[in-house]
Amino acid sequence: MISRREFLSTAVTATTAAALAPTARSYAQILGANERVNFAVIGLNGRAYAHLSSLEYNEKSARIAYVCDVDATILQKYAAATEKECGYAPATEKDFRKLLALKDVDAITIATPEHWHAPMAIAGLQADKHVYVEKPCSHNPREGEMLVAAQQKYGKQVQMGSQQRSSPHTIEIVGKIHAGLIGRTYFGKAWYVNTRKSIGVGKVVPVPATLDWELWQGPAPRTAYKDNVHPYNWHWLHRYGTGETLNNGTHEVDVCRWALQVDYPNRITASGGRYQFKDDWEFYDTLDTAFTYEATPSSEAKLITWEGKSCQGMKVYDRDRGAVIMGTTGSVLIDRDGYEVYNATGKKVDEFKTSHNRTASADLTGKDSMTDLHFENFIAAIRTGEKLHAPIQTGNTSVTMLQLSNIAWETKRELQLDPKTAHIQGDPEAMKLWGRTYEKGWEPKV
């Protein structure tokens, strides 16, 4: 993938608010600060470093005014990295709710554990903030519905972190597919491969002194602190995460849906399990899921599949992630590093590469030019009303589909959907999994 450098060459008191506010001196160090969008970055491990990198890339129109995390060690490390990269020190805060009360925060970015994504985004909208939220935008389908409703109610910009929607080569090739490059499209095959290690069996231990475990859990039902959950392995626990489908499958399934010009399917199946290790990991490490679109008087039948292998490194088409779009006269292979076009007999007839170095699935941060451009688009939407590349309504469709894959896997049966709402039809037991139980007093509301 092209690097950022390569791309460049080609209810809070006034006292609390004052304590958190940047000093006049720090503002004076930045030319045009008053014209910039003031950001608060929330959830500072892993992917948040891509937020830092991309906001620094967009320094003429954006400024990181605040950084926030419930872990003091992670917070201070990120604050130091921000000062080093941007040349100024952001204000730091543990509790995001204090930041939402500040008038000089224009937008928040959310890279927290997934059980916080929708509740925090909704709270941000209610506080009159624009929101950039990492995928998945929600922990469950009901939260996705609520977040879409909140955006419509409060009218602020909400961009989901499906950054490939801002990839120039992906925009180009999807446009060509829509124009008939490979005839009538009907099948999208997506995949993800990684060699994740076992998370072991956690032990209940005292909460680290640097971590606010109560605030970390937030809307999730309370459990004792274990030594193998924070800061990353929560992805594989139902009460906090959503498994590999949402952690990575969201990206390529979204590309398939975009290329095939479809929304919710009629049917979803999912089959897989936890095969590689026996440990605390609650989701599958291997999954095949399929989304079936039935023909209607106005549309052709189509199919999308996703294959996920979290702990087995056998690549597909010599790639650890990607998507193939198949049509009546050819196929297109798309990944983050370019695309290849094939005719009806499977002969390569065209290709485009952004770099000779492929992107590794093990990269947990993802600093890249398409993330820079995704933030650029978000900032332009705030400042000038430019159309978002991944508005929450679009992002939530792909997220909901894969959350339904999880439900199909958990219930061990095919789901029949209302293609307008994605609600599960004729299966009350499965529909009970549409939402979740919250810790009392932490329920999100629109």
Backbone torsions as a table, in degrees:
resi	resn	phi	psi	omega
1	MET	NA	146.1	177.3
2	ILE	-63.8	134.9	-179.4
3	SER	-80.5	166.1	177.8
4	ARG	-61.3	-40.8	-177.5
5	ARG	-70.5	-38.1	175.5
6	GLU	-62.2	-40.3	-179.4
7	PHE	-66.1	-37.3	179.9
8	LEU	-64.4	-35.0	-179.6
9	SER	-79.1	-39.2	173.0
10	THR	-91.7	NA	NA
11	ALA	NA	96.8	-168.1
12	VAL	-130.9	147.9	-177.4
13	THR	-76.6	162.1	176.6
14	ALA	-63.3	-31.5	178.1
15	THR	-63.8	-44.6	177.8
16	THR	-63.1	-43.5	179.6
17	ALA	-60.8	-42.2	-180.0
18	ALA	-65.5	-37.0	-179.5
19	ALA	-66.9	-32.5	-178.5
20	LEU	-85.6	-20.9	-173.7
21	ALA	-67.0	142.7	175.6
22	PRO	-63.3	149.8	178.8
23	THR	-75.4	160.1	177.1
24	ALA	-60.8	-34.8	179.3
25	ARG	-63.7	-42.8	-179.5
26	SER	-65.1	-36.0	175.5
27	TYR	-65.6	-41.3	-175.9
28	ALA	-63.8	-23.0	-179.4
29	GLN	-72.9	-15.0	-174.1
30	ILE	-115.3	115.7	178.8
31	LEU	-65.2	137.1	176.2
32	GLY	68.8	24.9	-176.3
33	ALA	-57.9	-36.5	-176.4
34	ASN	-68.5	-17.2	179.5
35	GLU	-93.5	-4.5	-175.5
36	ARG	-93.1	155.9	174.2
37	VAL	-79.9	123.6	179.4
38	ASN	-85.6	121.3	-176.8
39	PHE	-107.4	147.2	164.4
40	ALA	-116.9	122.0	179.6
41	VAL	-97.6	125.0	-172.8
42	ILE	-122.4	126.4	-176.0
43	GLY	88.3	96.9	-160.3
44	LEU	-111.4	17.8	178.1
45	ASN	-102.0	142.4	172.8
46	GLY	67.1	-109.7	-171.8
47	ARG	-57.3	-25.0	179.5
48	ALA	-60.2	-24.7	178.1
49	TYR	-70.3	-26.8	171.4
50	ALA	-69.7	-35.8	175.6
51	HIS	-61.9	-45.1	177.8
52	LEU	-58.8	-49.8	-177.7
53	SER	-61.4	-42.5	-177.6
54	SER	-74.4	-33.4	175.9
55	LEU	-70.8	-33.9	174.5
56	GLU	-67.1	-38.4	175.6
57	TYR	-59.3	-36.9	179.9
58	ASN	-96.2	32.6	-172.2
59	GLU	-60.9	-24.5	-179.8
60	LYS	-71.0	-20.3	-177.5
61	SER	-124.6	-0.1	-177.1
62	ALA	-144.9	152.7	179.1
63	ARG	-143.0	135.0	175.9
64	ILE	-86.2	99.7	-177.7
65	ALA	-86.3	-32.5	-175.9
66	TYR	-139.5	147.8	171.6
67	VAL	-130.5	145.5	-169.2
68	CYS	-144.1	131.4	174.0
69	ASP	-158.1	149.1	-178.8
70	VAL	-81.3	-7.7	177.4
71	ASP	-105.9	114.9	-174.3
72	ALA	-62.0	-35.2	179.7
73	THR	-66.0	-46.6	178.7
74	ILE	-64.9	-39.6	179.9
75	LEU	-60.8	-48.9	-177.5
76	GLN	-68.3	-37.4	177.5
77	LYS	-61.8	-43.9	-178.8
78	TYR	-69.2	-40.7	178.4
79	ALA	-59.9	-41.4	178.8
80	ALA	-65.7	-39.9	178.1
81	ALA	-65.1	-37.6	177.6
82	THR	-63.8	-45.5	179.6
83	GLU	-62.4	-40.3	-179.3
84	LYS	-66.9	-43.0	-175.0
85	GLU	-80.3	-36.7	-174.7
86	CYS	-98.0	-19.3	178.7
87	GLY	88.0	10.0	175.8
88	TYR	-149.0	158.5	-177.4
89	ALA	-97.8	122.9	174.9
90	PRO	-76.5	158.0	171.2
91	ALA	-72.8	148.2	-178.4
92	THR	-114.3	149.3	-179.2
93	GLU	-155.6	144.1	178.1
94	LYS	-86.8	-38.8	-171.8
95	ASP	-103.7	112.6	-176.6
96	PHE	-61.6	-24.9	-177.9
97	ARG	-64.1	-30.8	176.6
98	LYS	-67.6	-35.9	178.6
99	LEU	-68.4	-37.3	-179.3
100	LEU	-64.3	-22.8	-179.8
101	ALA	-81.7	-8.4	-176.0
102	LEU	-87.2	134.0	-177.3
103	LYS	-70.9	-27.2	-174.2
104	ASP	-88.3	6.6	171.5
105	VAL	-92.7	115.1	-179.7
106	ASP	-89.6	-34.7	-174.2
107	ALA	-148.0	150.3	174.8
108	ILE	-119.3	148.5	168.9
109	THR	-115.3	141.1	-173.3
110	ILE	-120.7	115.4	175.8
111	ALA	-131.1	36.4	179.9
112	THR	-79.7	175.8	165.7
113	PRO	-55.3	152.4	-166.9
114	GLU	-66.6	-26.6	179.9
115	HIS	-66.4	-13.1	178.6
116	TRP	-97.0	-14.3	-169.7
117	HIS	-56.2	-59.9	-176.5
118	ALA	-69.3	-47.0	178.5
119	PRO	-56.9	-40.1	180.0
120	MET	-71.0	-40.4	178.4
121	ALA	-63.9	-42.1	178.2
122	ILE	-63.0	-44.0	177.7
123	ALA	-61.6	-37.8	177.2
124	GLY	-62.8	-44.0	178.0
125	LEU	-62.9	-41.1	179.3
126	GLN	-66.0	-23.4	177.1
127	ALA	-93.0	11.4	176.0
128	ASP	70.7	34.8	177.8
129	LYS	-109.1	146.8	167.2
130	HIS	-76.0	154.3	-171.7
131	VAL	-134.0	127.9	166.0
132	TYR	-110.1	115.1	-176.2
133	VAL	-119.9	131.4	178.2
134	GLU	-65.2	156.6	172.8
135	LYS	-74.9	149.9	-10.1
136	PRO	-74.8	149.7	-176.9
137	CYS	-71.3	-8.9	-178.5
138	SER	-153.1	165.7	177.6
139	HIS	-87.6	-23.7	-176.2
140	ASN	-154.0	161.9	-175.4
141	PRO	-59.0	-36.2	-179.4
142	ARG	-62.1	-41.5	178.3
143	GLU	-63.9	-36.0	176.8
144	GLY	-62.2	-43.3	175.8
145	GLU	-58.4	-43.6	-178.0
146	MET	-65.2	-39.9	-179.2
147	LEU	-66.8	-41.9	176.4
148	VAL	-61.4	-42.8	178.5
149	ALA	-63.5	-39.4	179.7
150	ALA	-65.9	-41.0	177.8
151	GLN	-61.9	-42.2	179.4
152	GLN	-66.1	-35.0	-178.9
153	LYS	-72.2	-42.8	-172.7
154	TYR	-98.8	-16.9	168.8
155	GLY	75.1	11.3	178.9
156	LYS	-86.6	165.9	179.5
157	GLN	-77.0	133.8	175.1
158	VAL	-132.5	113.1	178.2
159	GLN	-109.1	131.5	174.0
160	MET	-92.9	148.8	-174.6
161	GLY	-76.5	47.3	170.4
162	SER	-89.5	73.4	-167.2
163	GLN	-65.7	-17.6	178.4
164	GLN	-68.1	-17.3	173.8
165	ARG	-64.3	-17.7	177.8
166	SER	-106.2	6.8	178.5
167	SER	-74.7	119.7	-177.1
168	PRO	-57.0	-42.7	-177.8
169	HIS	-71.1	-29.9	177.9
170	THR	-72.6	-41.4	175.6
171	ILE	-58.2	-43.8	-179.4
172	GLU	-61.4	-51.8	-173.7
173	ILE	-72.4	-34.3	175.9
174	VAL	-64.4	-38.6	175.9
175	GLY	-60.8	-40.2	178.2
176	LYS	-68.0	-37.8	176.3
177	ILE	-61.8	-44.7	178.5
178	HIS	-62.4	-29.4	-179.4
179	ALA	-83.7	0.6	174.4
180	GLY	103.0	17.9	-177.8
181	LEU	-53.6	-39.8	-178.4
182	ILE	-119.9	28.9	178.5
183	GLY	76.5	-149.8	178.6
184	ARG	-81.3	119.9	-177.8
185	THR	-81.6	146.5	-178.8
186	TYR	-146.4	-12.2	-175.8
187	PHE	-143.2	132.2	173.1
188	GLY	-123.3	122.4	179.6
189	LYS	-111.0	121.7	-178.8
190	ALA	-123.0	155.5	-178.8
191	TRP	-156.1	164.4	175.7
192	TYR	-149.7	135.6	-177.7
193	VAL	-131.1	136.3	174.2
194	ASN	-153.6	169.4	178.3
195	THR	-123.7	61.0	-179.5
196	ARG	-68.3	145.5	-179.7
197	LYS	-88.7	168.4	176.6
198	SER	-64.5	145.2	175.1
199	ILE	-93.0	-1.0	176.7
200	GLY	71.1	-169.0	176.6
201	VAL	-111.0	115.4	-174.0
202	GLY	-72.8	152.3	175.3
203	LYS	-112.3	140.9	174.3
204	VAL	-70.2	122.2	-178.0
205	VAL	-135.7	165.0	176.2
206	PRO	-60.5	144.6	177.6
207	VAL	-66.6	133.1	177.4
208	PRO	-55.7	143.5	-177.5
209	ALA	-62.3	-23.2	-177.6
210	THR	-86.2	-4.6	-173.4
211	LEU	-113.7	130.3	171.8
212	ASP	-90.2	90.9	-175.0
213	TRP	-66.9	-33.4	177.8
214	GLU	-62.0	-48.3	-179.0
215	LEU	-72.8	-33.1	175.9
216	TRP	-58.5	-43.5	-179.1
217	GLN	-72.3	-39.5	175.5
218	GLY	49.6	-115.5	-175.8
219	PRO	-74.8	-10.1	-178.0
220	ALA	-78.3	144.8	175.3
221	PRO	-55.9	143.6	-172.4
222	ARG	-73.5	136.3	172.8
223	THR	-140.0	161.5	178.3
224	ALA	-68.0	152.9	179.3
225	TYR	-75.6	129.8	175.3
226	LYS	-115.6	156.0	-172.1
227	ASP	-81.5	3.2	-179.6
228	ASN	-122.7	25.3	-177.6
229	VAL	-105.6	-53.4	-175.3
230	HIS	-96.6	135.2	13.5
231	PRO	-103.5	-0.5	-173.6
232	TYR	-125.9	-33.2	-169.2
233	ASN	-74.1	-3.1	171.7
234	TRP	-56.5	-24.3	179.4
235	HIS	-52.2	-29.7	-170.0
236	TRP	-103.2	12.4	179.2
237	LEU	-114.5	130.1	-173.4
238	HIS	-55.3	-39.2	-172.2
239	ARG	-72.6	-16.8	-179.5
240	TYR	-119.5	-37.5	-172.1
241	GLY	-115.5	-173.0	-174.5
242	THR	-135.0	9.0	177.6
243	GLY	81.4	-179.4	-175.5
244	GLU	-70.0	-25.4	178.2
245	THR	-56.5	-47.6	-178.3
246	LEU	-85.4	-29.9	179.9
247	ASN	-66.4	-38.3	-179.3
248	ASN	-135.6	-32.6	-178.4
249	GLY	-59.8	-29.6	-179.8
250	THR	-50.7	-41.5	-173.6
251	HIS	-62.9	-56.2	-174.3
252	GLU	-75.9	-32.4	174.1
253	VAL	-63.3	-37.0	176.9
254	ASP	-63.2	-39.8	177.2
255	VAL	-63.4	-43.4	177.8
256	CYS	-60.5	-46.1	-178.7
257	ARG	-63.2	-40.9	177.3
258	TRP	-61.1	-49.0	-178.1
259	ALA	-66.8	-38.0	-178.2
260	LEU	-83.9	-9.3	179.0
261	GLN	58.0	54.3	178.6
262	VAL	-129.3	160.4	176.6
263	ASP	-114.2	-118.9	-178.3
264	TYR	-77.7	141.2	178.6
265	PRO	-82.0	178.2	174.8
266	ASN	-90.4	-32.5	-175.9
267	ARG	-141.5	147.3	177.3
268	ILE	-134.6	134.1	172.2
269	THR	-124.9	155.6	177.2
270	ALA	-154.3	135.5	-179.7
271	SER	-142.3	135.0	179.0
272	GLY	169.3	-166.2	179.9
273	GLY	-177.5	-178.6	175.0
274	ARG	-96.8	100.8	-171.7
275	TYR	-109.6	-33.9	-169.5
276	GLN	-72.8	-42.1	-176.6
277	PHE	-133.6	160.5	170.5
278	LYS	-113.6	106.5	-174.6
279	ASP	-157.5	-158.3	-177.0
280	ASP	-81.1	-5.8	-179.8
281	TRP	-59.6	120.0	-172.4
282	GLU	-95.9	-18.6	178.5
283	PHE	-92.5	-177.6	172.3
284	TYR	-71.4	155.0	164.1
285	ASP	-106.3	-9.5	178.8
286	THR	-137.7	129.0	-176.9
287	LEU	-150.3	138.8	166.6
288	ASP	-117.6	126.0	178.2
289	THR	-132.1	147.2	-176.5
290	ALA	-134.2	142.3	-180.0
291	PHE	-120.8	113.9	-174.3
292	THR	-103.9	128.0	177.5
293	TYR	-111.2	115.1	-177.8
294	GLU	-81.5	150.3	179.0
295	ALA	-67.1	143.7	174.7
296	THR	-130.0	171.7	178.2
297	PRO	-57.7	-22.2	-176.6
298	SER	-112.5	0.7	-177.8
299	SER	-149.6	152.9	179.3
300	GLU	-86.5	158.9	174.8
301	ALA	-69.1	140.7	-179.9
302	LYS	-144.2	164.5	-177.4
303	LEU	-144.4	138.5	172.2
304	ILE	-125.4	135.3	173.5
305	THR	-127.0	153.4	173.6
306	TRP	-134.7	132.1	177.0
307	GLU	-115.9	122.0	179.9
308	GLY	-117.5	129.2	176.3
309	LYS	-129.9	98.2	-175.3
310	SER	-75.6	-26.8	-170.7
311	CYS	-128.5	22.5	-178.2
312	GLN	-140.3	121.2	-167.9
313	GLY	-87.8	10.2	178.9
314	MET	-68.1	116.9	-174.0
315	LYS	-81.6	166.0	177.1
316	VAL	-116.5	127.5	-174.6
317	TYR	52.1	35.9	-179.8
318	ASP	59.9	29.5	-179.8
319	ARG	-135.7	145.8	178.0
320	ASP	-86.7	-10.0	172.1
321	ARG	-158.1	153.6	179.2
322	GLY	162.0	-172.8	179.2
323	ALA	-149.2	143.5	172.3
324	VAL	-117.5	127.6	176.5
325	ILE	-105.7	123.0	-177.3
326	MET	-110.6	139.0	178.8
327	GLY	-134.6	-176.2	-174.5
328	THR	-72.4	-18.3	-179.1
329	THR	-123.7	5.6	179.4
330	GLY	167.7	-172.1	-178.2
331	SER	-141.9	157.2	175.7
332	VAL	-131.0	127.3	173.2
333	LEU	-97.3	125.0	-177.1
334	ILE	-123.9	129.5	167.3
335	ASP	-138.6	-172.0	-175.1
336	ARG	-72.9	-10.8	-176.5
337	ASP	-106.9	1.1	178.6
338	GLY	150.5	-158.0	177.8
339	TYR	-151.6	159.2	175.0
340	GLU	-132.2	138.4	-179.5
341	VAL	-111.4	133.5	-179.3
342	TYR	-123.6	147.4	176.4
343	ASN	-84.1	-172.3	-173.4
344	ALA	-66.9	-20.1	179.4
345	THR	-97.2	4.7	177.6
346	GLY	88.3	13.5	178.0
347	LYS	-88.5	130.9	178.9
348	LYS	-69.1	128.8	-178.3
349	VAL	-119.7	-10.5	179.3
350	ASP	-165.2	156.3	175.2
351	GLU	-159.4	161.0	174.9
352	PHE	-143.6	132.1	178.8
353	LYS	-126.0	134.0	177.0
354	THR	-84.8	-25.1	-176.7
355	SER	-163.6	160.7	175.1
356	HIS	-83.3	-13.6	-178.1
357	ASN	-98.1	119.7	-178.4
358	ARG	-82.6	153.5	-179.8
359	THR	-80.2	129.6	-179.1
360	ALA	-85.0	141.7	176.4
361	SER	-63.8	-25.6	-177.2
362	ALA	-76.0	-5.6	179.1
363	ASP	-72.8	108.9	-175.5
364	LEU	-89.1	-8.4	-176.7
365	THR	-100.8	-50.1	174.7
366	GLY	73.0	40.2	173.0
367	LYS	-69.0	120.6	-177.9
368	ASP	-162.7	169.5	-175.7
369	SER	-67.9	-31.9	-179.1
370	MET	-70.6	-30.8	173.7
371	THR	-69.4	-40.0	174.2
372	ASP	-54.5	-46.0	-177.5
373	LEU	-72.3	-30.4	178.0
374	HIS	-66.9	-41.6	174.9
375	PHE	-67.8	-38.8	177.8
376	GLU	-58.1	-43.1	177.6
377	ASN	-63.8	-42.7	178.4
378	PHE	-61.5	-44.9	-179.5
379	ILE	-65.3	-41.1	178.5
380	ALA	-64.7	-34.4	176.9
381	ALA	-63.9	-39.5	178.5
382	ILE	-67.8	-44.4	-172.1
383	ARG	-82.3	-37.6	-171.7
384	THR	-126.6	-4.4	-178.5
385	GLY	82.4	14.9	176.2
386	GLU	-55.0	144.9	-178.7
387	LYS	-67.8	131.6	178.1
388	LEU	-68.5	144.2	175.6
389	HIS	-78.6	-30.8	179.9
390	ALA	-135.3	64.8	177.5
391	PRO	-60.6	156.7	-171.5
392	ILE	-59.2	-31.9	179.1
393	GLN	-63.0	-40.0	178.7
394	THR	-71.6	-47.5	-179.6
395	GLY	-61.4	-40.3	-176.7
396	ASN	-66.4	-28.3	178.0
397	THR	-62.3	-48.6	179.4
398	SER	-65.5	-40.2	179.3
399	VAL	-62.6	-47.0	-178.8
400	THR	-60.8	-40.3	179.1
401	MET	-58.0	-43.8	-177.8
402	LEU	-77.8	-28.3	170.8
403	GLN	-63.9	-35.9	176.1
404	LEU	-69.7	-30.0	171.8
405	SER	-60.2	-41.6	177.1
406	ASN	-61.6	-39.8	179.0
407	ILE	-67.6	-41.4	177.5
408	ALA	-61.5	-40.7	178.5
409	TRP	-65.7	-42.9	-177.2
410	GLU	-68.0	-38.6	-178.2
411	THR	-86.8	-11.5	179.0
412	LYS	60.7	41.7	175.4
413	ARG	-156.1	161.0	178.1
414	GLU	-69.8	139.7	178.1
415	LEU	-103.4	132.8	173.3
416	GLN	-99.2	128.9	-173.2
417	LEU	-117.4	152.9	162.4
418	ASP	-79.9	111.7	-174.6
419	PRO	-66.7	-9.8	176.7
420	LYS	-85.0	-34.9	-174.8
421	THR	-117.7	-14.6	-173.5
422	ALA	70.5	5.6	177.6
423	HIS	-65.7	140.7	-178.8
424	ILE	-74.1	131.0	-176.6
425	GLN	-102.4	136.7	172.5
426	GLY	67.9	20.6	-178.8
427	ASP	-145.7	77.6	-177.9
428	PRO	-57.6	-33.6	-179.4
429	GLU	-65.0	-44.6	178.0
430	ALA	-67.1	-37.1	-178.0
431	MET	-66.9	-21.4	176.2
432	LYS	-62.8	-23.2	-179.4
433	LEU	-86.2	4.7	179.4
434	TRP	-62.3	-34.4	179.4
435	GLY	-121.6	-161.1	-180.0
436	ARG	-145.4	169.8	173.5
437	THR	-91.6	136.2	-178.6
438	TYR	-109.6	154.2	169.3
439	GLU	-61.7	134.8	-176.5
440	LYS	-55.8	130.8	179.5
441	GLY	91.7	-6.9	-177.5
442	TRP	-113.2	10.5	-176.6
443	GLU	-67.2	129.7	175.2
444	PRO	-70.7	144.3	179.1
445	LYS	-138.5	145.3	178.2
446	VAL	-106.0	NA	NA
